[in-house]
Amino acid sequence: MAYFNKRAARIAGISTVLALVSSTALADSTVSLRILETTDIHTHLVNYDYYRDGASDTVGLAKVATLLKTARGEADNVVFIDNGDLIQGNPLGDYMAKERGLEDGDVHPVYKAMNLLDYDAANIGNHEFNYGLDFLGKSLAGANFPYVSANVFVDDGDGNPDNDKPYFEPYVLLDREFTDSDGKVHKAKVGVIGFVPPQIMQWDKANLEGKVIAKDIIEMAEKYVPEMREKGADIVIAVPHSGLSTMARNGMEENATYYLSEVDGIDAILFGHAHTVFPSENFADLDGVDLAKGTINGVAAVMPGFWGSHLGVIDLTLNVTDDGEWSVTDSLSDARPIYQREGRTVTPLVEADPEIIAAVQEEHEATIAYMREGVGTTSAPINSFFALVADDPSIQIVTNAQKWYLEKILNGSEYDGIPILSAGAPFKAGGRGGPDYFTDIPEGQIALKNVADLYIYPNTVRAVLLDGDQVREWLEMSAGQFNQIDPNSREEQVLINPDFPTYNYDVIDGVTYEIDVTKPARYNKAGEVINADSHRITNLNFEGKPVTADQKFVVATNNYRAGGGGNFPGLDGSTIIVEAPDENRTVLANYILTEKEIDPQADGNWTFAPIGEASNVTFVTSPKASSAINAPDNISFVGEDAEGFAKYVLQTR
């Protein structure tokens, strides 16, 4: 009898526990939250290419707006955030900043469009600083949603980091009401925190030095995320304008998203800056990445391309307890495209939103008119079809203009008489931009749109003083553009390294040299020496004689490169001798205006060294390349690849 009573009591206890568990489970609720992201719009508001002067199916916030309305209609609970690089990036941005300007109270067309889309918050991108803090402030004043950036601080000059004051709001806590699966409404605080690459202090030194400082992204996340939680944040969304890299962490990383995913307390990451898509096969080999779910180390994440190519979508499944505790139980991320590319065929997947088009019509049409203004003529076509495999006219005309400008500045100075070299890079050379992303200017009149096509960034001219070895190392870094070629293999070998940005492939005019791609790259794309005994740059000569370590050169370049952009050896700002006020493309326009007619022929100052018996070294370029008069004579057409590029074989022996 005693045994029975004990057993009955045990069963009753278990039943009570099960009842409590059941009661708790019944008290919990499930909330589905959709988080939407745009990033790297770069003033591509209208589906229009100002360089080609025609409509485009591959760009435009107006196209994304259509995706947005569909995505919103599919969900009960939505938060919509932008991740920066908004006000600079195409001629509309330059027209507003450099030609038209903003008066106090004016609304930038970016915000005329975005205010119609009900953004909840936005982050500052690195290109927001390109036109200076004053223009940025006037621009942001037109946004009817809050901005955040947690790692930019006022430069108070006292050397004490403990009392630094944030320049922007580091984060916001948004009070929202979300409906659960049973129709019950729950109040929630959504925390949004943003970050920008600390390299802004190099890239925009002239605009920022003495005014602000930038700190490490991860350190600021570790500081502020717990504070957000303490202040009641139920959900924390991190918005880094930063790419995804798993390189060893040393602090002050430009691409810190991976490490951000390891910071406790972050529920979702909306990232950007790298102009690519996550989740995608580009990240298949990274440890901790689940492409099927779109997570990084278990944290939901998305990166929706660039120029309005995609809308980022994260769907979080949230558990809410009866006492208001929120937790993520599942997630799924996706980047929805505005178009589909099959070979050379681009199929639009959505139409542009007419409300967005109408909101910015005035500024859009004014930009078109501005870009059609003529500055001179060219006696031959200028294109960038072969900029990565041969000396190229689209780079040559830029380097010529920079040298012309610098000669006038240095005349009579302490640097007068030191040889002037000039560095330039192909900004439009295919890659992620697709088979249409090349400079292509016909013979005849050159308009401002063509000048902007040759030099797409609002950089300003800089000159650096270097010795011969530093010039060589600059070129060694640039030579990372190429994969290593086995000189004894007759199998297909791809020449161009797609992970190396073409805007970091600097050609230096004024010296002659060869690039030996049968040797391994000396530097990786982060500027780290990976093969210390390897030298791809051979026969580096000035005026027919070998360049020596004790020679001095003045090299014309831009503020981005001279200040450390691209992590080039010897270029960290300390070698700058001229900080000119003029933009590189303004110099280019003035050069053409002065010359009236230009001959854009490249001078052939660099070539590839022989590659032995390798007979199937391939590269891809524009399908228009077959009719170009500047095609090298050592290439042959193979066919068209799946993405619509024209494939060629390069021969050099």
C-alpha positions as CSV (number, residue, x, y, z in Angstrom):
1,M,0.0,0.0,0.0
2,A,2.9,2.3,0.8
3,Y,4.4,1.4,-2.5
4,F,1.2,2.3,-4.3
5,N,0.9,5.6,-2.6
6,K,4.5,6.5,-3.5
7,R,4.0,5.5,-7.1
8,A,0.7,7.5,-7.2
9,A,2.5,10.5,-5.8
10,R,5.3,10.1,-8.3
11,I,2.7,10.0,-11.2
12,A,0.9,13.0,-9.8
13,G,4.2,14.9,-9.6
14,I,5.1,14.0,-13.2
15,S,1.6,15.1,-14.3
16,T,2.0,18.4,-12.5
17,V,5.4,19.0,-14.2
18,L,3.9,18.1,-17.6
19,A,1.0,20.4,-17.0
20,L,3.4,23.2,-16.2
21,V,5.5,22.5,-19.3
22,S,2.3,22.4,-21.4
23,S,1.1,25.7,-19.8
24,T,4.5,27.4,-20.5
25,A,4.4,26.1,-24.1
26,L,0.9,27.3,-24.6
27,A,2.0,30.7,-23.2
28,D,4.7,31.1,-25.8
29,S,3.9,32.7,-29.1
30,T,5.5,32.6,-32.6
31,V,6.2,35.8,-34.5
32,S,7.4,35.9,-38.1
33,L,9.5,39.0,-38.8
34,R,10.7,40.0,-42.2
35,I,13.7,42.2,-42.4
36,L,14.4,43.9,-45.7
37,E,17.5,45.6,-46.9
38,T,18.9,47.8,-49.7
39,T,22.5,48.7,-49.9
40,D,25.0,50.4,-52.2
41,I,22.4,52.1,-54.3
42,H,25.0,54.8,-55.3
43,T,22.3,57.2,-56.5
44,H,21.0,54.7,-59.0
45,L,17.4,55.8,-58.4
46,V,16.1,55.5,-61.9
47,N,16.6,52.5,-64.1
48,Y,19.0,54.5,-66.3
49,D,22.6,54.4,-67.4
50,Y,23.8,58.0,-67.7
51,Y,27.1,56.9,-69.4
52,R,25.3,55.0,-72.2
53,D,22.5,57.6,-72.0
54,G,19.7,55.0,-72.1
55,A,17.4,52.9,-69.9
56,S,18.8,50.0,-68.0
57,D,17.2,46.8,-66.7
58,T,20.0,46.1,-64.2
59,V,19.9,49.1,-61.9
60,G,17.6,51.3,-60.0
61,L,15.9,51.8,-56.6
62,A,12.7,52.3,-58.7
63,K,12.9,48.6,-59.6
64,V,13.7,47.5,-56.1
65,A,10.6,49.5,-54.9
66,T,8.5,47.1,-56.9
67,L,10.1,44.1,-55.3
68,L,9.7,45.8,-51.9
69,K,6.0,46.2,-52.3
70,T,5.6,42.5,-53.1
71,A,7.8,41.5,-50.2
72,R,5.9,43.7,-47.8
73,G,2.6,42.3,-49.0
74,E,3.7,38.7,-48.2
75,A,4.4,39.4,-44.5
76,D,2.6,40.9,-41.5
77,N,5.6,42.2,-39.7
78,V,8.3,44.1,-41.6
79,V,11.4,46.2,-40.8
80,F,13.1,47.9,-43.8
81,I,16.7,49.3,-43.6
82,D,19.2,50.8,-45.9
83,N,22.9,50.1,-45.6
84,G,24.5,53.2,-47.1
85,D,26.6,54.3,-50.1
86,L,23.6,56.3,-51.3
87,I,24.5,59.9,-52.3
88,Q,27.6,59.1,-54.5
89,G,28.2,56.7,-57.3
90,N,26.8,57.9,-60.6
91,P,26.4,61.2,-62.4
92,L,23.2,62.1,-60.6
93,G,25.1,62.1,-57.3
94,D,27.9,64.2,-58.8
95,Y,25.4,66.6,-60.4
96,M,23.7,67.2,-57.1
97,A,26.9,67.7,-55.1
98,K,29.1,69.5,-57.6
99,E,26.9,71.3,-60.1
100,R,23.5,72.0,-58.4
101,G,24.3,71.8,-54.7
102,L,21.9,71.7,-51.8
103,E,20.6,74.7,-49.9
104,D,19.4,74.3,-46.3
105,G,15.9,72.8,-46.5
106,D,16.4,71.2,-50.0
107,V,15.7,67.5,-50.1
108,H,18.2,65.4,-52.0
109,P,16.5,63.3,-54.7
110,V,17.8,60.2,-52.9
111,Y,15.5,61.0,-50.0
112,K,12.6,62.2,-52.2
113,A,12.6,58.6,-53.4
114,M,13.4,56.8,-50.1
115,N,10.8,58.8,-48.1
116,L,8.1,57.2,-50.2
117,L,9.2,53.7,-49.2
118,D,8.9,54.0,-45.4
119,Y,12.4,53.0,-44.3
120,D,12.7,52.3,-40.6
121,A,16.3,53.2,-40.3
122,A,19.6,53.5,-42.3
123,N,23.3,53.2,-41.9
124,I,26.1,55.5,-43.2
125,G,28.3,54.1,-45.9
126,N,31.9,55.1,-46.7
127,H,31.0,56.9,-49.9
128,E,28.7,59.2,-47.9
129,F,31.8,61.2,-46.9
130,N,33.0,61.8,-50.5
131,Y,31.5,65.2,-50.8
132,G,32.4,66.4,-47.2
133,L,30.5,66.5,-43.9
134,D,28.6,69.7,-44.7
135,F,27.0,68.2,-47.8
136,L,26.4,65.0,-46.0
137,G,24.6,66.8,-43.2
138,K,22.4,68.7,-45.6
139,S,21.6,65.5,-47.4
140,L,20.7,63.5,-44.3
141,A,18.4,66.3,-43.1
142,G,16.0,65.3,-45.9
143,A,15.5,61.8,-44.6
144,N,12.4,61.1,-42.5
145,F,14.0,58.0,-40.9
146,P,16.9,57.8,-38.4
147,Y,20.5,57.2,-39.3
148,V,23.1,55.2,-37.3
149,S,26.8,54.7,-37.2
150,A,28.5,53.4,-34.1
151,N,32.2,53.7,-35.0
152,V,32.5,57.4,-36.1
153,F,33.3,59.9,-33.4
154,V,33.9,63.6,-33.0
155,D,37.7,64.4,-33.1
156,D,38.0,66.4,-29.9
157,G,41.8,66.3,-30.1
158,D,42.4,65.5,-26.4
159,G,43.9,62.0,-27.0
160,N,41.5,60.4,-24.5
161,P,39.3,57.8,-26.2
162,D,37.2,57.4,-23.0
163,N,35.3,60.7,-23.5
164,D,34.9,60.5,-27.3
165,K,31.4,61.5,-28.4
166,P,29.7,59.7,-31.3
167,Y,29.3,61.9,-34.5
168,F,26.1,60.0,-35.4
169,E,23.7,58.1,-33.2
170,P,25.4,54.8,-32.7
171,Y,22.1,52.9,-32.7
172,V,18.3,53.3,-32.4
173,L,15.7,51.4,-30.5
174,L,12.5,51.2,-32.6
175,D,9.3,50.6,-30.8
176,R,7.2,48.3,-32.9
177,E,4.1,46.1,-32.6
178,F,4.2,42.6,-34.2
179,T,1.4,40.2,-34.7
180,D,2.0,36.5,-33.8
181,S,0.6,33.5,-35.6
182,D,-2.6,33.6,-33.5
183,G,-3.3,37.2,-34.3
184,K,-2.1,38.5,-30.9
185,V,-0.1,41.8,-30.9
186,H,3.2,42.0,-29.1
187,K,5.2,45.1,-28.3
188,A,8.9,44.9,-29.2
189,K,12.0,47.1,-29.2
190,V,14.0,46.5,-32.4
191,G,17.6,47.7,-32.0
192,V,19.5,48.8,-35.2
193,I,23.2,49.5,-35.0
194,G,25.4,50.5,-38.0
195,F,29.1,50.5,-38.8
196,V,31.4,52.0,-41.6
197,P,34.9,50.9,-42.6
198,P,37.4,52.7,-40.4
199,Q,39.4,53.3,-43.6
200,I,37.3,56.3,-44.3
201,M,40.0,58.2,-42.5
202,Q,42.4,57.3,-45.3
203,W,40.0,57.4,-48.2
204,D,38.5,60.8,-47.3
205,K,41.3,62.2,-45.3
206,A,40.9,65.7,-46.8
207,N,37.2,65.8,-45.7
208,L,37.5,64.2,-42.3
209,E,40.9,64.8,-40.8
210,G,40.6,66.9,-37.6
211,K,36.8,66.6,-37.6
212,V,36.1,62.9,-36.9
213,I,37.8,59.7,-36.1
214,A,36.9,56.1,-36.8
215,K,37.2,53.1,-34.5
216,D,37.2,49.4,-34.9
217,I,33.9,47.8,-35.9
218,I,34.1,44.8,-33.6
219,E,35.2,46.8,-30.5
220,M,32.3,49.2,-31.0
221,A,29.8,46.3,-31.4
222,E,31.1,44.7,-28.2
223,K,30.6,48.0,-26.5
224,Y,27.2,49.0,-27.8
225,V,25.3,45.7,-28.3
226,P,25.2,44.9,-24.6
227,E,24.1,48.5,-23.9
228,M,21.3,48.0,-26.4
229,R,20.2,44.9,-24.7
230,E,20.3,46.6,-21.3
231,K,18.1,49.3,-22.6
232,G,15.5,46.8,-23.7
233,A,16.3,45.7,-27.2
234,D,14.4,42.6,-27.9
235,I,15.9,42.1,-31.3
236,V,19.2,43.4,-32.5
237,I,20.0,44.0,-36.2
238,A,23.6,44.9,-37.1
239,V,24.0,46.9,-40.3
240,P,27.7,46.9,-41.2
241,H,28.8,48.6,-44.4
242,S,31.4,46.0,-44.5
243,G,32.2,42.9,-46.5
244,L,32.8,39.3,-45.6
245,S,36.3,38.0,-45.0
246,T,37.8,35.3,-42.8
247,M,41.3,36.6,-42.8
248,A,43.0,36.7,-39.4
249,R,41.7,39.5,-37.3
250,N,44.2,42.3,-36.5
251,G,41.8,45.1,-35.7
252,M,40.4,48.0,-37.8
253,E,39.3,45.6,-40.5
254,E,37.5,47.0,-43.6
255,N,35.6,43.8,-44.0
256,A,34.5,42.7,-40.6
257,T,31.1,41.1,-41.1
258,Y,32.4,37.6,-40.3
259,Y,33.7,38.7,-36.9
260,L,30.6,40.6,-36.2
261,S,28.6,37.3,-36.5
262,E,30.6,36.1,-33.4
263,V,29.5,39.0,-31.2
264,D,26.9,37.9,-28.7
265,G,23.5,39.5,-28.8
266,I,23.1,40.1,-32.6
267,D,20.1,38.4,-34.2
268,A,20.5,39.4,-37.9
269,I,23.2,41.1,-40.0
270,L,22.5,43.3,-43.0
271,F,25.8,43.9,-44.8
272,G,27.1,45.4,-48.0
273,H,30.1,47.4,-49.3
274,A,31.5,44.5,-51.3
275,H,29.1,44.8,-54.2
276,T,28.2,41.2,-54.3
277,V,25.3,38.9,-53.1
278,F,24.9,36.8,-50.0
279,P,23.8,34.1,-49.8
280,S,25.5,32.9,-53.0
281,E,28.1,30.5,-54.3
282,N,30.7,33.2,-53.9
283,F,30.9,32.2,-50.2
284,A,30.5,28.5,-50.5
285,D,34.0,27.7,-49.1
286,L,33.8,29.9,-46.0
287,D,33.7,28.0,-42.6
288,G,30.6,28.7,-40.6
289,V,28.5,29.7,-43.7
290,D,25.2,27.9,-44.4
291,L,24.2,29.0,-47.9
292,A,20.9,27.1,-47.7
293,K,19.7,29.1,-44.8
294,G,21.8,32.2,-45.3
295,T,23.6,32.3,-42.0
296,I,27.1,33.1,-40.8
297,N,28.1,31.2,-37.7
298,G,24.4,30.6,-37.2
299,V,23.4,34.3,-37.5
300,A,20.9,35.3,-40.3
301,A,22.6,37.5,-42.8
302,V,22.0,39.0,-46.3
303,M,23.9,41.3,-48.7
304,P,21.7,42.4,-51.7
305,G,24.2,43.3,-54.4
306,F,24.7,46.9,-55.6
307,W,23.1,49.7,-57.6
308,G,19.6,48.3,-56.8
309,S,20.3,44.9,-58.3
310,H,18.6,43.0,-55.4
311,L,16.4,43.4,-52.4
312,G,17.7,41.6,-49.3
313,V,15.2,39.5,-47.4
314,I,15.6,37.8,-44.0
315,D,12.7,35.9,-42.5
316,L,13.2,35.4,-38.7
317,T,11.0,33.0,-36.7
318,L,10.8,34.4,-33.2
319,N,9.6,32.8,-30.0
320,V,8.0,35.2,-27.5
321,T,7.4,34.1,-24.0
322,D,4.5,35.2,-21.9
323,D,6.8,37.5,-19.9
324,G,8.1,39.2,-23.1
325,E,11.4,37.3,-23.7
326,W,12.3,37.1,-27.5
327,S,14.5,34.6,-29.2
328,V,15.3,33.5,-32.7
329,T,14.3,29.9,-33.4
330,D,14.8,29.8,-37.2
331,S,15.7,32.0,-40.1
332,L,15.9,32.1,-43.9
333,S,17.8,34.6,-46.0
334,D,17.5,35.5,-49.7
335,A,18.5,38.2,-52.1
336,R,15.8,38.8,-54.7
337,P,17.0,40.1,-58.1
338,I,15.5,42.8,-60.3
339,Y,16.7,41.0,-63.4
340,Q,18.0,37.7,-64.7
341,R,21.0,37.3,-67.0
342,E,21.4,34.4,-69.4
343,G,24.4,35.0,-71.6
344,R,24.1,38.4,-73.2
345,T,20.3,38.4,-72.6
346,V,19.0,40.4,-69.6
347,T,15.5,39.7,-68.7
348,P,13.8,42.2,-66.4
349,L,11.9,40.6,-63.5
350,V,10.0,43.7,-62.4
351,E,8.9,47.1,-63.8
352,A,10.1,50.3,-62.3
353,D,7.8,51.9,-59.7
354,P,6.3,55.0,-61.4
355,E,6.0,56.9,-58.1
356,I,9.7,56.8,-57.6
357,I,10.4,57.8,-61.1
358,A,8.1,60.8,-60.8
359,A,9.6,61.9,-57.5
360,V,13.1,62.4,-59.0
361,Q,12.1,63.3,-62.6
362,E,13.4,66.9,-62.4
363,E,16.9,66.0,-61.1
364,H,17.1,63.0,-63.4
365,E,16.4,65.0,-66.6
366,A,18.8,67.8,-65.4
367,T,21.5,65.2,-65.0
368,I,21.0,63.9,-68.5
369,A,21.2,67.4,-70.0
370,Y,24.3,68.1,-67.9
371,M,26.1,64.9,-69.1
372,R,25.4,65.7,-72.8
373,E,27.5,68.9,-72.7
374,G,30.5,68.6,-75.0
375,V,34.1,69.2,-74.0
376,G,36.1,68.1,-77.1
377,T,36.7,65.4,-79.7
378,T,38.7,62.2,-80.0
379,S,40.4,61.1,-83.2
380,A,39.8,57.4,-82.4
381,P,37.5,55.3,-80.3
382,I,38.3,54.9,-76.6
383,N,37.3,51.7,-74.9
384,S,38.4,49.5,-71.9
385,F,37.8,46.1,-73.7
386,F,41.5,45.1,-73.4
387,A,42.6,47.2,-70.4
388,L,43.6,44.1,-68.4
389,V,45.7,42.4,-71.1
390,A,47.4,45.3,-73.0
391,D,48.2,48.9,-72.5
392,D,45.0,50.7,-73.0
393,P,43.7,54.1,-74.3
394,S,41.0,54.5,-71.6
395,I,43.8,54.5,-69.0
396,Q,46.3,56.4,-71.1
397,I,44.1,59.5,-71.6
398,V,43.7,59.7,-67.8
399,T,47.4,59.3,-67.0
400,N,48.2,61.9,-69.7
401,A,45.8,64.4,-68.1
402,Q,47.2,63.8,-64.6
403,K,50.8,64.3,-65.7
404,W,49.8,67.5,-67.6
405,Y,48.1,68.9,-64.5
406,L,50.9,68.0,-62.2
407,E,53.6,69.5,-64.4
408,K,52.0,72.9,-64.0
409,I,51.7,72.5,-60.2
410,L,55.3,71.4,-59.7
411,N,56.8,73.9,-62.1
412,G,59.2,76.1,-60.0
413,S,58.7,74.1,-56.9
414,E,61.3,72.1,-54.9
415,Y,60.2,69.0,-56.8
416,D,60.7,70.6,-60.2
417,G,63.0,68.3,-62.3
418,I,62.1,65.1,-60.6
419,P,60.6,62.7,-63.2
420,I,56.8,62.6,-63.1
421,L,55.0,59.3,-63.5
422,S,51.2,58.9,-63.6
423,A,49.1,56.0,-62.4
424,G,45.7,55.0,-63.6
425,A,43.4,52.0,-63.5
426,P,40.5,50.5,-65.5
427,F,37.3,51.4,-63.5
428,K,34.9,49.7,-66.0
429,A,36.3,46.3,-67.1
430,G,33.5,43.8,-66.9
431,G,33.6,41.6,-63.8
432,R,30.6,41.7,-61.6
433,G,29.2,44.6,-63.6
434,G,28.6,42.2,-66.5
435,P,29.5,42.1,-70.2
436,D,28.2,45.6,-70.7
437,Y,30.3,47.2,-68.0
438,F,33.1,48.6,-70.1
439,T,34.0,52.1,-71.3
440,D,33.1,52.5,-74.9
441,I,33.4,56.0,-76.4
442,P,33.1,56.3,-80.2
443,E,35.3,58.5,-82.3
444,G,34.1,62.1,-82.4
445,Q,32.6,64.4,-79.8
446,I,33.5,63.8,-76.1
447,A,30.8,64.8,-73.7
448,L,30.8,65.1,-69.9
449,K,29.1,61.7,-69.8
450,N,32.2,60.3,-71.5
451,V,34.6,61.9,-69.1
452,A,32.6,60.5,-66.2
453,D,32.7,57.1,-68.0
454,L,36.5,57.2,-68.1
455,Y,36.8,58.3,-64.4
456,I,33.7,57.3,-62.4
457,Y,34.9,58.3,-58.9
458,P,35.0,61.8,-57.4
459,N,38.6,61.4,-56.4
460,T,41.0,64.3,-56.1
461,V,44.5,64.5,-57.5
462,R,47.4,63.6,-55.2
463,A,51.1,63.3,-55.9
464,V,53.4,61.0,-54.0
465,L,57.2,61.0,-53.8
466,L,58.7,57.5,-54.1
467,D,61.9,55.8,-54.8
468,G,62.5,53.2,-57.5
469,D,61.9,50.3,-55.2
470,Q,58.5,51.7,-54.1
471,V,57.4,52.2,-57.7
472,R,58.3,48.5,-58.3
473,E,56.4,47.3,-55.3
474,W,53.4,49.4,-56.3
475,L,53.4,47.5,-59.6
476,E,53.9,44.2,-57.9
477,M,50.7,44.8,-55.9
478,S,48.9,45.7,-59.1
479,A,50.1,42.5,-60.7
480,G,47.9,40.5,-58.3
481,Q,45.2,41.1,-60.9
482,F,46.5,37.9,-62.6
483,N,46.4,34.2,-61.8
484,Q,49.7,32.3,-62.0
485,I,50.2,30.6,-65.3
486,D,51.9,27.3,-65.7
487,P,54.3,27.8,-68.7
488,N,54.3,24.1,-69.5
489,S,50.6,23.5,-69.5
490,R,48.5,23.4,-72.6
491,E,45.2,23.1,-70.6
492,E,43.0,26.1,-70.3
493,Q,44.3,28.6,-67.7
494,V,42.2,31.7,-66.8
495,L,44.4,34.8,-66.7
496,I,42.3,37.3,-64.7
497,N,41.8,36.8,-61.0
498,P,38.1,37.7,-60.5
499,D,38.6,38.4,-56.8
500,F,41.1,41.2,-57.4
501,P,39.2,44.5,-58.1
502,T,40.1,46.0,-61.5
503,Y,40.2,49.5,-59.9
504,N,43.3,48.2,-58.1
505,Y,45.0,47.3,-61.3
506,D,47.2,50.4,-61.6
507,V,49.2,51.0,-64.7
508,I,52.1,53.5,-64.2
509,D,52.9,55.5,-67.2
510,G,56.4,57.0,-67.6
511,V,58.2,53.8,-67.0
512,T,58.3,50.6,-69.1
513,Y,58.0,47.1,-67.7
514,E,56.9,43.5,-68.2
515,I,54.7,41.4,-66.0
516,D,55.7,37.7,-65.6
517,V,52.5,35.8,-64.8
518,T,54.4,32.5,-64.7
519,K,55.5,33.6,-61.2
520,P,53.2,33.6,-58.2
521,A,51.8,37.0,-57.0
522,R,54.0,38.7,-54.5
523,Y,51.0,40.3,-52.7
524,N,47.4,39.2,-52.1
525,K,44.6,41.6,-52.6
526,A,44.9,42.8,-48.9
527,G,48.4,44.1,-49.6
528,E,50.1,41.3,-47.6
529,V,53.3,39.7,-48.9
530,I,52.5,36.1,-49.6
531,N,55.5,35.1,-51.8
532,A,58.4,37.1,-50.6
533,D,60.9,35.7,-53.1
534,S,58.6,36.3,-56.1
535,H,58.9,39.3,-58.4
536,R,56.5,39.5,-61.4
537,I,57.7,43.0,-62.5
538,T,60.7,42.6,-64.8
539,N,62.7,45.0,-67.0
540,L,61.4,48.0,-65.2
541,N,63.1,50.9,-67.0
542,F,63.0,54.7,-67.1
543,E,64.2,56.4,-70.3
544,G,65.6,53.1,-71.4
545,K,67.7,52.4,-68.3
546,P,66.9,50.1,-65.3
547,V,65.1,51.8,-62.4
548,T,67.3,51.8,-59.3
549,A,66.4,52.0,-55.6
550,D,68.0,55.5,-55.2
551,Q,66.0,57.1,-58.0
552,K,63.2,59.5,-57.0
553,F,59.9,59.8,-58.8
554,V,56.8,61.9,-58.4
555,V,53.7,59.8,-59.1
556,A,50.4,61.4,-60.0
557,T,47.5,59.4,-58.5
558,N,44.3,60.1,-56.5
559,N,43.4,60.6,-52.8
560,Y,42.1,57.1,-52.4
561,R,45.3,55.4,-53.6
562,A,47.7,57.8,-52.0
563,G,46.0,57.6,-48.7
564,G,46.1,53.9,-48.4
565,G,43.1,52.7,-50.4
566,G,43.7,49.2,-51.7
567,N,46.5,48.6,-49.1
568,F,49.3,49.2,-51.6
569,P,52.8,49.1,-50.2
570,G,54.4,52.5,-49.5
571,L,51.1,54.3,-49.9
572,D,49.7,55.2,-46.5
573,G,49.5,59.0,-46.8
574,S,53.0,59.6,-45.5
575,T,54.5,60.0,-49.1
576,I,52.0,62.6,-50.3
577,I,53.6,65.9,-51.5
578,V,50.7,67.4,-53.3
579,E,47.1,67.5,-52.2
580,A,45.4,69.2,-55.1
581,P,41.8,70.5,-54.8
582,D,40.7,69.4,-58.2
583,E,39.0,66.1,-59.0
584,N,40.8,63.8,-61.4
585,R,37.9,63.8,-63.8
586,T,37.8,67.6,-63.7
587,V,41.4,67.6,-64.6
588,L,40.6,65.2,-67.4
589,A,37.8,67.4,-68.7
590,N,40.0,70.5,-68.6
591,Y,42.8,68.6,-70.4
592,I,40.4,67.7,-73.2
593,L,39.0,71.2,-73.3
594,T,42.5,72.6,-73.7
595,E,43.7,70.1,-76.2
596,K,40.3,70.3,-78.1
597,E,41.1,67.1,-80.0
598,I,42.9,64.2,-78.4
599,D,44.6,61.1,-79.8
600,P,43.9,58.4,-77.3
601,Q,46.5,55.9,-78.5
602,A,48.2,53.9,-75.7
603,D,52.0,54.1,-75.7
604,G,52.6,50.4,-75.0
605,N,54.7,51.0,-71.9
606,W,53.8,47.6,-70.4
607,T,53.5,44.0,-71.8
608,F,53.4,40.5,-70.5
609,A,56.7,38.6,-70.3
610,P,56.7,35.3,-72.4
611,I,54.6,32.5,-70.9
612,G,56.4,29.6,-72.4
613,E,54.4,26.8,-74.0
614,A,51.1,27.8,-72.3
615,S,48.8,28.0,-75.4
616,N,45.4,28.2,-73.8
617,V,45.5,31.2,-71.5
618,T,42.0,32.8,-71.6
619,F,40.3,36.0,-70.6
620,V,36.8,37.4,-71.1
621,T,35.7,40.8,-72.3
622,S,32.9,42.7,-74.0
623,P,31.1,41.1,-76.9
624,K,31.8,44.4,-78.7
625,A,35.5,43.8,-78.5
626,S,35.6,41.9,-81.9
627,S,35.1,45.2,-83.8
628,A,37.5,47.3,-81.7
629,I,40.4,48.8,-83.7
630,N,42.6,48.7,-80.7
631,A,42.4,44.9,-80.3
632,P,45.9,43.4,-79.6
633,D,47.3,41.2,-82.4
634,N,48.1,38.3,-80.0
635,I,44.6,37.3,-79.1
636,S,42.0,35.1,-80.8
637,F,38.3,34.7,-80.2
638,V,37.1,31.5,-78.7
639,G,33.4,32.0,-78.1
640,E,30.9,33.4,-75.7
641,D,30.6,32.2,-72.1
642,A,27.5,31.5,-70.1
643,E,27.3,35.1,-68.7
644,G,27.5,36.8,-72.1
645,F,31.2,37.7,-72.1
646,A,33.4,37.1,-75.2
647,K,36.2,34.7,-74.4
648,Y,39.6,35.1,-76.0
649,V,42.9,33.2,-75.9
650,L,46.1,35.2,-75.3
651,Q,49.4,34.2,-76.9
652,T,52.7,35.6,-75.7
653,R,56.1,33.9,-76.2
